[in-house]
Amino acid sequence: MKTVVVLNPFAANGRAGKRWAAIEPRIRNVLGDYSLLRTERPWHAAQLVRQALRDGTELIVSVGGDGTHHEVVNGFFDGYMTINPAARLAVFPEGTGSDFVRTLGLRKPEAALDVLAAGHTEMIDIGRVTYSLPVNGTNVRYFLNVADFGVGGAVAVRTQTQTKRFGSFATFLYAVIRTLLTFRSPFVRMQIDGEIVKQKTLNVIIANGQYYGGGIHVAREARLSGGQFEVYVINDLSVLTALVNLRHFYSGKYVELDHLVKRFTARRVVAQSDERVLLDLDGEQPGQLPCEVDILPAALRVVVPEGHPALR
């Protein structure tokens, strides 16, 4: 089996590259022979993966954080088409947030190595987003974990411009608090599986995985192979209300509090606004509304823990 490891040496504020010498023998012990590809710039991972799959690679191992995994999964596609439907993806945690691997219980390298050695694969759902670019035109991206728009997009901009050396929790908490102090909820018009929703909203979360934002348990009921998104429309909250209830957002309890959120399940979400509303896809900030978000059931073959509850 032809295997490629894609390493983002800049992940985790550069720690991934520094730790690679210690990690590499353990990965090679599990995988045997493989080709190592290092990313050199933003969006390079998608280009490397796309070419590797065209060259017949059967297993891609993504070493980095959520941003790296996001780029890698986009490399499995060329426009609306998969390059090699039989190819497999494995993820190894070396990032700041590492929220996708939290859903699978793979935040520790030892757990990820055990799962990689076992080699159990399942087909999981992924999201596809057609969104607007800042100037003109549209683009298409895929996401593994969570898409959101509103304050989440503004937080993504802030986290990309600040240091991450203090770790995921502190990095994202600081960005959330700073952003909330000046953010104003936009008025958004949505179709959520055909149901019309029009309101001011602090944030709209479309979840395939369970965590985002460096450990926020945003979608406790989300399943990676459930065939539908968990969708949460956060109400127009004051800064004080948002801060007072921040602990409920981190624990996931907010979904039980009607004054904070409206909950839906859906396969498709269409959203637009007359205001500038930024998107966040797996922690990346690619564009803005209007957008269309669709789930692609059983679209990607991924190496996962056998019998994990997040898959059912």
KEDO-200332 format. One line per 5 residues: for each residue x, y, z of N, C-alpha, C, CB. Coordinates in pm, whole numbers. Glycine has a CB too. Layout:
X/Y/Z/X/Y/Z/X/Y/Z/X/Y/Z | ...
! end
This chain:
84/-119/0/0/0/0/88/124/0/-95/0/121 | 60/216/-91/137/338/-101/85/439/1/131/396/-243 | 174/485/89/136/572/199/214/702/193/158/502/334 | 144/813/220/207/945/226/172/1009/359/163/1035/107 | 271/1063/427/251/1142/549/267/1288/511/351/1100/664
165/1369/542/171/1513/517/193/1582/650/40/1565/446 | 308/1645/667/345/1711/791/339/1862/773/485/1668/837 | 266/1927/862/268/2074/868/363/2113/981/124/2134/892 | 487/2151/949/584/2182/1056/550/2310/1131/723/2193/997 | 457/2390/1077/420/2516/1142/304/2498/1240/383/2619/1037
243/2379/1243/129/2356/1332/171/2369/1478/68/2216/1307 | 73/2403/1562/97/2421/1707/206/2524/1732/135/2287/1772 | 199/2636/1657/294/2745/1673/438/2699/1646/284/2802/1814 | 452/2605/1553/584/2556/1514/633/2435/1590/682/2663/1529 | 556/2392/1692/601/2279/1773/597/2147/1696/517/2267/1898
508/2135/1599/498/2010/1523/629/1979/1451/383/2017/1423 | 689/2080/1391/816/2059/1322/928/2024/1417/853/2182/1243 | 929/2088/1534/1034/2062/1631/1022/1922/1691/1030/2166/1742 | 900/1871/1703/880/1740/1764/888/1625/1665/746/1736/1832 | 899/1656/1538/889/1551/1437/998/1445/1452/896/1612/1300
1120/1485/1487/1229/1388/1499/1198/1280/1602/1359/1459/1537 | 1125/1317/1709/1088/1219/1811/968/1136/1768/1058/1289/1942 | 879/1194/1689/757/1125/1647/783/1029/1533/651/1225/1607 | 872/1067/1443/890/993/1317/919/844/1335/1002/1055/1240 | 1010/803/1425/1036/659/1439/912/580/1483/1147/636/1539
827/641/1563/706/573/1611/606/556/1497/641/650/1728 | 595/656/1414/504/645/1299/558/544/1199/485/782/1231 | 689/548/1176/748/452/1080/734/309/1131/897/485/1054 | 742/290/1261/725/157/1319/585/102/1290/750/161/1469 | 487/189/1281/349/148/1253/325/134/1104/251/248/1313
373/231/1026/339/236/884/435/159/796/336/378/838 | 559/141/840/659/86/749/705/197/655/604/-35/669 | 728/163/530/775/263/434/664/361/399/826/194/306 | 702/487/391/608/589/347/688/707/291/515/636/465 | 619/794/221/680/917/170/637/1032/258/640/942/22
730/1118/294/701/1234/378/695/1359/291/807/1249/490 | 585/1434/306/568/1561/236/548/1670/341/448/1556/136 | 630/1774/336/621/1885/431/552/2004/363/761/1925/483 | 457/2063/433/394/2182/378/485/2303/397/257/2207/444 | 477/2396/303/564/2512/305/488/2644/312/651/2512/184
357/2641/290/279/2764/282/132/2729/300/303/2838/147 | 48/2828/323/-96/2801/334/-150/2735/207/-172/2931/362 | -236/2636/228/-306/2562/124/-214/2468/45/-372/2659/28 | -89/2455/89/4/2364/23/-36/2219/46/148/2387/74 | -91/2188/166/-129/2049/196/-231/1996/97/-184/2039/338
-328/2077/59/-430/2033/-37/-366/2000/-171/-538/2141/-55 | -271/2081/-214/-203/2056/-341/-122/1927/-335/-111/2174/-376 | -51/1906/-225/30/1785/-210/-57/1660/-209/113/1792/-81 | -168/1665/-138/-256/1548/-129/-319/1519/-264/-366/1570/-24 | -364/1621/-333/-428/1602/-464/-332/1531/-559/-472/1738/-523
-206/1575/-561/-110/1511/-650/-77/1370/-605/18/1595/-658 | -65/1349/-473/-34/1216/-422/-144/1116/-458/-14/1219/-270 | -269/1157/-448/-379/1068/-482/-381/1038/-632/-512/1129/-439 | -349/1135/-713/-341/1111/-858/-227/1015/-892/-322/1242/-933 | -125/1012/-805/-11/922/-826/-35/783/-768/115/982/-764
-154/758/-715/-188/625/-668/-174/601/-519/-105/528/-737 | -155/705/-439/-145/688/-294/-277/636/-238/-106/820/-225 | -269/540/-147/-388/476/-90/-419/522/52/-372/327/-92 | -316/570/125/-335/618/261/-263/751/279/-284/513/364 | -339/853/324/-282/983/357/-290/1000/509/-358/1098/283
-176/1028/572/-172/1054/716/-145/1203/734/-63/966/788 | -240/1274/796/-230/1418/816/-174/1445/955/-368/1487/797 | -58/1509/961/8/1540/1089/3/1692/1109/157/1488/1092 | -81/1735/1203/-97/1878/1228/-223/1899/1309/-103/1958/1097 | -278/2019/1298/-400/2053/1370/-520/2056/1278/-384/2186/1439
-627/2120/1324/-751/2124/1246/-733/2191/1111/-859/2194/1324 | -650/2296/1107/-626/2363/979/-557/2272/879/-542/2487/1001 | -462/2193/927/-393/2097/839/-490/1991/789/-275/2031/914 | -569/1933/880/-665/1831/841/-767/1888/743/-736/1774/964 | -804/2015/762/-898/2081/672/-840/2089/530/-932/2222/723
-716/2131/521/-653/2137/389/-640/1999/327/-515/2202/400 | -601/1901/408/-581/1766/357/-711/1709/301/-528/1675/467 | -822/1725/374/-948/1668/325/-992/1737/197/-1058/1680/432 | -961/1864/182/-993/1932/56/-909/1879/-59/-972/2081/71 | -789/1826/-27/-708/1764/-130/-764/1635/-185/-572/1739/-77
-859/1574/-115/-924/1453/-163/-1024/1483/-275/-995/1383/-50 | -1050/1610/-300/-1149/1650/-398/-1088/1742/-503/-1267/1720/-330 | -1141/1731/-622/-1108/1824/-731/-1241/1884/-776/-1031/1752/-850 | -1270/2004/-729/-1402/2060/-752/-1507/1981/-675/-1435/2060/-902 | -1604/1926/-749/-1711/1848/-685/-1684/1698/-692/-1845/1880/-751
-1567/1658/-741/-1539/1516/-762/-1430/1467/-667/-1497/1490/-908 | -1447/1345/-616/-1340/1282/-539/-1234/1227/-635/-1397/1168/-448 | -1110/1240/-596/-1002/1195/-684/-987/1043/-680/-869/1262/-644 | -991/986/-560/-982/840/-545/-1072/797/-431/-834/795/-519 | -1195/753/-460/-1291/718/-354/-1242/608/-260/-1421/676/-416
-1145/527/-304/-1097/417/-220/-986/460/-125/-1048/303/-308 | -930/579/-143/-819/624/-59/-868/652/83/-754/750/-118 | -776/637/180/-810/652/322/-735/771/381/-777/524/400 | -797/830/482/-736/939/558/-715/895/702/-823/1067/552 | -599/926/759/-572/910/902/-523/1043/955/-468/796/929
-558/1075/1080/-517/1203/1139/-430/1177/1262/-640/1289/1177 | -327/1261/1275/-236/1252/1389/-231/1388/1456/-92/1205/1344 | -253/1396/1589/-272/1526/1655/-141/1600/1681/-344/1506/1785 | -122/1711/1610/-8/1798/1636/-48/1943/1610/114/1758/1547 | -160/1986/1669/-208/2121/1645/-245/2193/1772/-325/2119/1554
-287/2320/1758/-326/2400/1872/-462/2355/1927/-331/2548/1835 | -563/2355/1838/-698/2319/1883/-722/2169/1885/-800/2384/1795 | -688/2103/1773/-708/1959/1759/-850/1917/1799/-606/1883/1843 | -949/1991/1749/-1087/1963/1788/-1146/1842/1717/-1174/2084/1760 | -1108/1819/1591/-1162/1702/1522/-1119/1573/1591/-1116/1700/1375
-993/1565/1633/-947/1442/1698/-1007/1425/1838/-796/1442/1708 | -1054/1534/1901/-1123/1521/2029/-1248/1436/2014/-1159/1660/2085 | -1321/1458/1906/-1444/1382/1883/-1416/1233/1879/-1510/1426/1753 | -1300/1194/1827/-1263/1053/1814/-1179/1003/1930/-1190/1032/1685 | -1151/1089/2029/-1070/1047/2142/-925/1024/2108/-1126/923/2201
-872/1102/2014/-735/1078/1965/-641/1196/1991/-737/1049/1816 | -664/1271/2097/-579/1386/2124/-438/1346/2164/-639/1472/2231 | -420/1230/2224/-287/1186/2266/-222/1106/2152/-295/1100/2396 | -95/1131/2124/-26/1058/2017/-34/907/2033/118/1100/2012 | -29/858/2158/-33/713/2179/-164/654/2128/-15/680/2328
-274/724/2153/-404/676/2105/-409/678/1954/-518/760/2163 | -357/784/1893/-357/794/1747/-271/684/1684/-307/931/1704 | -158/654/1747/-72/548/1694/-140/411/1705/62/545/1770 | -210/386/1815/-281/259/1831/-388/243/1723/-346/251/1970 | -462/349/1696/-567/342/1594/-506/325/1456/-655/468/1599
-396/393/1431/-327/380/1303/-277/238/1283/-211/479/1293 | -226/178/1390/-176/40/1381/-291/-58/1356/-101/2/1509 | -405/-36/1421/-520/-126/1403/-575/-116/1261/-631/-94/1504 | -574/5/1205/-613/23/1065/-761/10/1036/-541/-75/984 | -846/20/1139/-991/9/1116/-1042/135/1046/-1067/-14/1250
-1115/119/937/-1167/233/863/-1319/230/857/-1109/235/723 | -1377/349/854/-1521/364/832/-1544/484/742/-1597/379/967 | -1657/482/675/-1696/595/592/-1764/699/681/-1791/551/476 | -1716/821/676/-1777/927/756/-1834/1035/664/-1674/988/855 | -1924/1115/722/-1983/1227/650/-1886/1344/649/-2118/1268/712
-1895/1426/549/-1824/1554/549/-1919/1661/497/-1693/1547/462 | -1884/1786/522/-1966/1897/476/-1904/1963/353/-1984/1999/587 | -1991/2012/267/-1947/2090/150/-2012/2228/157/-1983/2016/15 | -1931/2332/140/-1980/2469/151/-1950/2544/22/-1916/2540/271 | -2053/2600/-38/-2036/2696/-147/-2058/2833/-87/-2136/2668/-266
-1957/2918/-92/-1960/3045/-18/-1911/3159/-107/-1874/3035/109 | -1931/3280/-57/-1894/3400/-131/-1754/3445/-91/-1997/3512/-106 | -1680/3492/-190/-1547/3547/-164/-1559/3694/-124/-1457/3532/-288 | -1458/3749/-59/-1469/3886/-8/-1495/3993/-114/-1345/3921/65 | -1446/3972/-235/-1463/4074/-340/-1573/4032/-437/-1330/4096/-417
-1543/3933/-521/-1642/3883/-616/-1626/3734/-632/-1628/3954/-753 | -1734/3667/-671/-1727/3525/-702/-1757/3435/-584/-1594/3493/-756 | -1752/3305/-612/-1778/3204/-511/-1669/3098/-514/-1917/3140/-533 | -1669/3015/-412/-1573/2905/-405/-1640/2789/-332/-1441/2949/-332 | -1579/2671/-342/-1630/2551/-277/-1520/2496/-187/-1677/2445/-381
-1557/2462/-63/-1465/2392/27/-1541/2283/101/-1399/2490/128 | -1463/2190/154/-1516/2078/233/-1467/2092/376/-1473/1940/172 | -1546/2042/472/-1501/2048/611/-1531/1915/680/-1569/2165/686 | -1442/1878/770/-1455/1756/849/-1540/1777/974/-1319/1705/889 | -1527/1893/1035/-1568/1909/1173/-1687/2003/1189/-1453/1959/1254
-1664/2132/1187/-1769/2230/1214/-1756/2349/1120/-1763/2278/1362 | -1870/2394/1068/-1879/2523/998/-1965/2614/1084/-1939/2506/853 | -1931/2742/1089/-2018/2837/1156/-2000/2974/1095/-1989/2842/1308 | -2097/3060/1121/-2087/3198/1071/-2150/3293/1171/-2155/3211/932 | -2089/3412/1177/-2125/3510/1279/-2002/3541/1362/-2241/3460/1368
-2017/3537/1494/-1904/3566/1580/-1792/3463/1560/-1948/3569/1727 | -1827/3339/1522/-1725/3237/1498/-1629/3276/1387/-1790/3105/1465 | -1680/3337/1281/-1592/3383/1173/-1500/3493/1219/-1674/3430/1056 | -1553/3585/1303/-1470/3694/1354/-1363/3641/1450/-1556/3798/1425 | -1398/3540/1530/-1300/3477/1620/-1190/3409/1539/-1369/3375/1713
-1228/3343/1429/-1128/3276/1344/-1027/3375/1289/-1196/3202/1228 | -1074/3494/1250/-982/3598/1202/-884/3636/1312/-1060/3722/1154 | -936/3654/1433/-850/3697/1545/-747/3590/1580/-935/3730/1669 | -789/3462/1584/-694/3356/1622/-584/3338/1518/-768/3224/1642 | -613/3372/1393/-511/3358/1290/-407/3469/1295/-575/3356/1155
-435/3574/1369/-341/3686/1376/-277/3701/1513/-412/3815/1340 | -308/3611/1607/-247/3619/1740/-164/3495/1768/-356/3637/1850 | -75/3506/1864/9/3393/1899/-73/3279/1959/118/3436/1997 | -24/3155/1936/-90/3038/1993/0/2965/2092/-134/2942/1882 | 101/3035/2139/200/2968/2224/147/2931/2362/322/3057/2239
31/2987/2400/-25/2956/2532/-121/2838/2528/-97/3078/2588 | -131/2769/2416/-215/2651/2406/-355/2682/2358/-221/2582/2538 | -430/2575/2330/-560/2591/2265/-662/2661/2352/-613/2456/2225 | -674/2622/2479/-779/2678/2564/-761/2828/2581/-779/2609/2700 | -643/2871/2619/-618/3013/2643/-628/3093/2513/-480/3033/2707
-575/3037/2404/-577/3107/2275/-719/3139/2232/-508/3023/2168 | -805/3038/2233/-940/3057/2183/-1027/3134/2282/-1004/2923/2152 | -1008/3112/2412/-1086/3185/2511/-1057/3334/2502/-1057/3133/2653 | -931/3369/2490/-893/3510/2476/-956/3571/2351/-740/3525/2471 | -950/3497/2239/-1006/3548/2114/-1158/3564/2124/-972/3454/1999
-1225/3470/2190/-1370/3477/2205/-1408/3601/2287/-1425/3349/2272 | -1344/3621/2400/-1379/3733/2488/-1351/3866/2420/-1301/3724/2620 | -1235/3879/2356/-1202/4003/2286/-1302/4033/2175/-1061/3995/2228 | -1343/3931/2102/-1435/3951/1991/-1574/3987/2040/-1441/3826/1904 | -1621/3921/2145/-1755/3948/2198/-1772/4093/2242/-1784/3855/2314
-1665/4156/2287/-1675/4292/2341/-1719/4393/2236/-1542/4335/2398 | -1694/4366/2108/-1729/4463/2003/-1823/4406/1897/-1602/4512/1937 | -1853/4277/1903/-1932/4213/1797/-2080/4252/1808/-1917/4061/1802 | -2143/4274/1693/-2286/4301/1686/-2353/4193/1601/-2313/4443/1628 | -2456/4131/1655/-2523/4020/1587/-2585/4066/1455/-2630/3958/1677
-2556/3999/1344/-2618/4035/1216/-2757/3973/1201/-2529/3991/1099 | -2837/4030/1113/-2966/3971/1078/-2943/3876/962/-3073/4081/1041 | -2982/3750/982/-2953/3645/884/-3084/3577/843/-2854/3541/942 | -3096/3548/713/-3209/3473/659/-3160/3335/620/-3275/3546/538 | -3228/3231/669/-3182/3093/648/-3295/3001/605/-3117/3039/774
-3258/2899/529/-3341/2781/508/-3265/2663/567/-3373/2758/354 | -3326/2600/667/-3263/2485/733/-3348/2363/698/-3252/2506/890 | -3301/2288/599/-3383/2181/540/-3522/2232/501/-3396/2063/638 | -3526/2350/442/-3652/2405/395/-3727/2490/495/-3739/2295/352 | -3696/2478/625/-3762/2562/725/-3699/2701/724/-3751/2498/866
-3783/2802/715/-3735/2939/707/-3709/2995/848/-3837/3028/632 | -3590/3050/867/-3553/3114/993/-3494/3250/961/-3452/3026/1076 | -3553/3355/1018/-3504/3491/998/-3487/3557/1134/-3601/3574/907 | -3366/3597/1167/-3344/3660/1297/-3204/3716/1309/-3369/3560/1410 | -3185/3800/1410/-3050/3838/1450/-2990/3720/1525/-3050/3968/1538
-2866/3690/1496/-2803/3573/1557/-2657/3603/1590/-2813/3451/1465 | -2617/3565/1709/-2476/3579/1747/-2389/3486/1663/-2457/3551/1897 | -2440/3364/1640/-2364/3265/1565/-2456/3153/1521/-2247/3209/1649 | -2425/3094/1406/-2494/2974/1359/-2390/2864/1343/-2572/3002/1224 | -2411/2753/1410/-2315/2643/1414/-2372/2524/1339/-2280/2604/1561
-2295/2472/1244/-2337/2357/1164/-2233/2248/1189/-2349/2393/1009 | -2270/2149/1269/-2172/2058/1327/-2182/1918/1269/-2188/2052/1477 | -2067/1869/1225/-2049/1729/1190/-1979/1658/1306/-1968/1713/1058 | -1876/1723/1362/-1808/1675/1481/-1864/1742/1606/-1659/1700/1471 | -1808/1709/1720/-1864/1752/1849/-1796/1873/1912/-1859/1639/1944
-1670/1898/1878/-1595/2005/1945/-1546/2107/1843/-1477/1946/2023 | -1532/2231/1892/-1457/2330/1816/-1408/2440/1909/-1544/2390/1702 | -1329/2534/1855/-1282/2645/1936/-1190/2606/2048/-1397/2716/1992 | -1108/2502/2031/-1013/2463/2134/-1074/2391/2252/-942/2583/2182 | -1183/2316/2227/-1239/2233/2333/-1382/2264/2371/-1155/2246/2453
-1449/2354/2299/-1590/2382/2327/-1673/2261/2281/-1638/2514/2255 | -1749/2203/2374/-1829/2084/2341/-1959/2130/2277/-1857/1995/2469 | -1947/2173/2152/-2053/2250/2089/-2170/2164/2042/-1997/2325/1973 | -2148/2036/2016/-2254/1952/1957/-2244/1811/2012/-2244/1950/1802 | -2295/1793/2132/-2281/1664/2201/-2349/1550/2126/-2337/1672/2341
-2454/1582/2048/-2530/1478/1978/-2479/1452/1837/-2675/1516/1972 | -2380/1524/1791/-2331/1506/1654/-2266/1370/1637/-2231/1616/1618 | -2289/1310/1521/-2229/1181/1485/-2164/1194/1348/-2336/1067/1486 | -2041/1146/1338/-1966/1162/1213/-2022/1079/1098/-1823/1126/1236 | -2105/983/1129/-2167/904/1023/-2319/901/1040/-2111/761/1022
-2374/1011/1092/-2517/1017/1118/-2602/1059/1000/-2543/1109/1230 | -2539/1110/893/-2613/1150/775/-2681/1285/785/-2714/1048/744 | -2656/1360/893/-2715/1493/907/-2630/1577/1002/-2861/1483/959 | -2643/1709/988/-2576/1802/1077/-2659/1828/1202/-2547/1934/1005 | -2591/1861/1311/-2654/1931/1422/-2640/2080/1392/-2588/1891/1562
-2750/2155/1399/-2748/2298/1366/-2799/2376/1487/-2835/2328/1239 | -2721/2475/1530/-2757/2557/1645/-2755/2703/1606/-2661/2530/1764 | -2870/2768/1618/-2882/2911/1590/-2881/2984/1724/-3014/2944/1507 | -2768/3050/1753/-2754/3121/1879/-2830/3254/1871/-2603/3145/1913 | -2907/3284/1972/-2987/3405/1971/-2901/3531/1980/-3087/3402/2086
-2964/3645/1963/-2896/3774/1973/-2871/3805/2121/-2979/3887/1906 | -2756/3763/2169/-2724/3775/2312/-2643/3901/2339/-2648/3652/2360 | -2667/3963/2453/-2581/4073/2496/-2444/4017/2534/-2645/4150/2617 | -2347/4107/2540/-2213/4065/2580/-2216/4000/2718/-2115/4184/2579 | -2290/4062/2810/-2296/4010/2947/-2359/3871/2949/-2376/4106/3037
-2470/3852/2878/-2535/3721/2874/-2442/3615/2815/-2665/3727/2794 | -2372/3650/2707/-2280/3556/2644/-2168/3517/2739/-2222/3616/2516 | -2111/3614/2809/-2000/3586/2900/-2046/3505/3021/-1934/3717/2945 | -2164/3540/3075/-2216/3467/3190/-2240/3321/3157/-2345/3531/3240 | -2283/3295/3033/-2315/3158/2992/-2201/3089/2918/-2437/3160/2903
-2082/3149/2919/-1970/3091/2846/-1940/2948/2892/-1845/3177/2862 | -1954/2924/3022/-1926/2790/3073/-2025/2688/3016/-1932/2789/3227 | -2149/2731/2989/-2247/2639/2932/-2214/2606/2786/-2387/2700/2941 | -2154/2703/2716/-2111/2674/2579/-1996/2574/2579/-2070/2804/2507 | -1902/2591/2670/-1788/2500/2675/-1830/2359/2716/-1683/2552/2772
-1927/2347/2804/-1970/2215/2850/-2068/2149/2754/-2032/2225/2986 | -2131/2229/2667/-2234/2176/2579/-2373/2187/2636/-2205/2035/2547 | -2387/2233/2759/-2518/2243/2823/-2605/2351/2759/-2501/2271/2972 | -2544/2444/2686/-2620/2554/2626/-2734/2506/2538/-2528/2642/2546 | -2721/2385/2479/-2825/2336/2388/-2955/2308/2462/-2776/2208/2318
-2951/2300/2595/-3071/2275/2674/-3139/2404/2718/-3036/2192/2796 | -3080/2519/2687/-3128/2648/2736/-3192/2726/2622/-3012/2729/2799 | -3326/2727/2619/-3399/2785/2507/-3374/2934/2488/-3546/2761/2526 | -3339/3004/2595/-3316/3147/2579/-3182/3175/2509/-3318/3217/2715 | -3101/3073/2494/-2971/3090/2427/-2973/3043/2282/-2866/3015/2503
-3050/2940/2249/-3028/2872/2122/-3155/2806/2069/-2919/2769/2137 | -3160/2793/1936/-3260/2709/1869/-3184/2593/1804/-3343/2791/1763 | -3233/2469/1823/-3165/2351/1772/-3241/2289/1656/-3146/2248/1884 | -3167/2247/1551/-3222/2180/1436/-3131/2063/1399/-3239/2278/1316 | -3184/1969/1323/-3100/1874/1250/-3131/1895/1103/-3125/1724/1296
-3028/1884/1019/-3049/1917/878/-2942/1856/791/-3052/2067/858 | -2976/1838/665/-2880/1795/564/-2832/1912/478/-2942/1688/475 | -2905/2024/486/-2870/2139/402/-2910/2268/473/-2940/2129/262 | -2820/2366/469/-2846/2498/525/-2807/2602/421/-2767/2520/660 | -2899/2692/392/-2873/2804/301/-2888/2932/380/-2969/2801/176
-2791/3024/371/-2795/3145/452/-2749/3265/372/-2707/3128/577 | -2813/3379/402/-2772/3506/342/-2798/3620/439/-2846/3530/208 | -2734/3731/413/-2751/3848/498/-2714/3971/417/-2665/3837/627 | -2773/4084/451/-2735/4211/389/-2609/4268/454/-2849/4312/400 | -2566/4208/563/-2445/4252/632/-2328/4159/597/-2468/4254/785
-2209/4202/633/-2091/4119/611/-2080/4019/725/-1961/4207/601 | -2102/3891/694/-2101/3785/795/-1995/3683/754/-2243/3717/809 | -1895/3665/838/-1780/3583/805/-1804/3437/841/-1656/3634/876 | -1745/3348/761/-1752/3204/781/-1630/3154/857/-1764/3132/647 | -1649/3043/925/-1540/2968/987/-1558/2822/948/-1537/2986/1144
-1459/2762/883/-1463/2621/846/-1344/2550/911/-1460/2603/691 | -1370/2466/1008/-1262/2393/1077/-1155/2487/1131/-1200/2292/983 | -1196/2607/1174/-1100/2703/1228/-1037/2794/1125/-994/2631/1298 | -1070/2775/998/-1017/2858/890/-1124/2959/847/-972/2771/769 | -1081/3076/798/-1175/3182/760/-1161/3211/610/-1151/3311/844
-1240/3139/526/-1221/3150/381/-1305/3255/311/-1249/3020/320 | -1420/3295/369/-1510/3383/297/-1629/3421/384/-1558/3317/169 | -1741/3444/320/-1855/3503/390/-1987/3460/327/-1843/3656/390 | -2097/3503/391/-2230/3479/334/-2249/3565/209/-2341/3510/439 | -2340/3519/119/-2427/3402/127/-2351/3271/109/-2536/3412/23
-2409/3164/164/-2346/3033/151/-2452/2924/148/-2248/3008/265 | -2411/2809/98/-2493/2687/100/-2407/2577/160/-2544/2648/-45 | -2461/2508/259/-2388/2402/329/-2464/2271/313/-2367/2438/480 | -2399/2171/255/-2461/2040/232/-2380/1930/298/-2475/2013/81 | -2449/1831/351/-2379/1715/403/-2362/1612/293/-2454/1655/524
-2245/1550/290/-2216/1440/196/-2203/1313/280/-2085/1468/111 | -2310/1234/287/-2306/1115/373/-2205/1012/324/-2445/1050/381 | -2133/952/418/-2039/844/388/-1949/880/269/-2114/713/358 | -1887/998/277/-1812/1051/163/-1662/1028/172/-1838/1196/151 | -1611/993/291/-1466/982/308/-1432/862/395/-1410/1111/370
-1335/786/351/-1290/667/424/-1180/709/522/-1239/556/327 | -1205/693/654/-1114/745/756/-1076/634/854/-1179/863/830 | -951/634/897/-902/540/998/-950/591/1134/-745/527/993 | -1031/511/1202/-1097/555/1326/-1093/444/1430/-1243/597/1298 | -1119/477/1557/-1131/373/1661/-1254/288/1635/-1137/435/1802
-1239/159/1639/-1351/71/1612/-1456/82/1722/-1302/-74/1598 | -1582/98/1683/-1692/104/1778/-1704/235/1854/-1677/-5/1874 | -1639/340/1809/-1643/467/1883/-1785/527/1877/-1539/569/1826 | -1837/577/1991/-1974/628/1994/-1999/748/1904/-2010/665/2134 | -1898/827/1872/-1916/943/1785/-1945/906/1641/-1795/1030/1790
-1936/775/1610/-1960/729/1474/-2099/670/1457/-1857/627/1434 | -2177/663/1564/-2309/599/1557/-2415/686/1621/-2305/462/1626
! end
